[in-house]
Amino acid sequence: MTLAQLLVVQVHDTAIDRLTHSLTTLPEFAALTALDDEQAYLVAERALVAEQRHQVEREQKRHEDEAGLVTARIDKENLRLYDGSVAGHKELTSIQDELTTLNRRRAEFEDQVLEAMEAGEPLDAALGEFDDKLASVETRREQATESLAASQASIKAEIESEQAQRVEAVAPIAPALVEVYEQTRADCGGVGICKLIDKTCQGCHLSLPAVEYDRIRKEPDETIVRCGECNRILVR
């Protein structure tokens, strides 16, 4: 009866081991790792586009500044042309020619400003798409984190239940026998005791030699017998 009761303890120990292991192998961990990778990729790709956008902005600002300088020059020349300070025909003609050149240059700079603005539009759209994707990653991360917390809480509740049942199951067993079981369990990968069914150890699933099986079968029921292959305690 005592060895059979140890099998009950083993069932709870196996369940506790399985549940404890599952705490670190929940699918949410893989999902969160994948989200980290996705976020890192998106951030890196967005940074490249953002740098292109900054270059376009710098070009646009440069052309705007150049157009502004030319406009100031035009205003100055227009003032000279119409304020009466210049009376000579030749000089007036020179000013008009200069204004023609300046207006042409300003138009060129303004065209370049428009080109920069147009070049920036698809980059802005791309940045918006990256932002949407990054927001999606954050939403999915929150969902995965909440799911992970719920899964962990559920598993921990199961572990506590198994631990409570184990306490009840181990209570009637002699401490010395429990110690032997615990040591065997530690030495044998978490399974210290198992059934012997039809000459086969249910721990290593190997069949015992006929002589070994006959010897074990003749031992008193509560005698500790072990599998000759895996050394686990056998319950007949």
CORCORVEN-V355945 format. One record per residue. N is the residue number from 1. OMEGA is omega in whole degrees, 0 to 359 (NA if undefined). Layout:
N_OMEGA / N_OMEGA
This chain:
1_182 / 2_178 / 3_177 / 4_178 / 5_176 / 6_176 / 7_178 / 8_177 / 9_180 / 10_179 / 11_180 / 12_179 / 13_179 / 14_179 / 15_180 / 16_178 / 17_180 / 18_181 / 19_179 / 20_178 / 21_183 / 22_178 / 23_183 / 24_183 / 25_179 / 26_181 / 27_179 / 28_178 / 29_178 / 30_179 / 31_180 / 32_177 / 33_178 / 34_178 / 35_176 / 36_179 / 37_180 / 38_180 / 39_180 / 40_179 / 41_181 / 42_180 / 43_181 / 44_180 / 45_178 / 46_180 / 47_178 / 48_179 / 49_179 / 50_178 / 51_176 / 52_179 / 53_179 / 54_177 / 55_178 / 56_178 / 57_179 / 58_178 / 59_179 / 60_180 / 61_180 / 62_179 / 63_178 / 64_178 / 65_179 / 66_178 / 67_178 / 68_179 / 69_179 / 70_179 / 71_178 / 72_178 / 73_178 / 74_179 / 75_180 / 76_181 / 77_177 / 78_179 / 79_179 / 80_184 / 81_189 / 82_183 / 83_178 / 84_181 / 85_179 / 86_184 / 87_184 / 88_182 / 89_182 / 90_182 / 91_178 / 92_178 / 93_179 / 94_179 / 95_180 / 96_177 / 97_179 / 98_179 / 99_178 / 100_179 / 101_182 / 102_179 / 103_177 / 104_179 / 105_179 / 106_179 / 107_178 / 108_179 / 109_180 / 110_175 / 111_179 / 112_175 / 113_179 / 114_178 / 115_179 / 116_179 / 117_179 / 118_179 / 119_181 / 120_184 / 121_179 / 122_177 / 123_176 / 124_179 / 125_180 / 126_178 / 127_177 / 128_178 / 129_177 / 130_179 / 131_178 / 132_180 / 133_178 / 134_176 / 135_178 / 136_178 / 137_180 / 138_178 / 139_180 / 140_177 / 141_178 / 142_180 / 143_180 / 144_180 / 145_178 / 146_179 / 147_179 / 148_180 / 149_180 / 150_179 / 151_180 / 152_180 / 153_180 / 154_180 / 155_179 / 156_177 / 157_177 / 158_179 / 159_179 / 160_179 / 161_179 / 162_180 / 163_179 / 164_178 / 165_179 / 166_179 / 167_179 / 168_183 / 169_185 / 170_185 / 171_183 / 172_184 / 173_180 / 174_181 / 175_181 / 176_179 / 177_178 / 178_180 / 179_178 / 180_179 / 181_182 / 182_179 / 183_179 / 184_179 / 185_179 / 186_182 / 187_189 / 188_173 / 189_175 / 190_179 / 191_183 / 192_183 / 193_181 / 194_181 / 195_172 / 196_184 / 197_179 / 198_178 / 199_183 / 200_175 / 201_181 / 202_176 / 203_180 / 204_178 / 205_175 / 206_179 / 207_178 / 208_173 / 209_184 / 210_181 / 211_180 / 212_181 / 213_179 / 214_180 / 215_181 / 216_183 / 217_182 / 218_179 / 219_175 / 220_186 / 221_185 / 222_176 / 223_178 / 224_176 / 225_185 / 226_175 / 227_181 / 228_181 / 229_186 / 230_177 / 231_177 / 232_176 / 233_182 / 234_175 / 235_183 / 236_NA
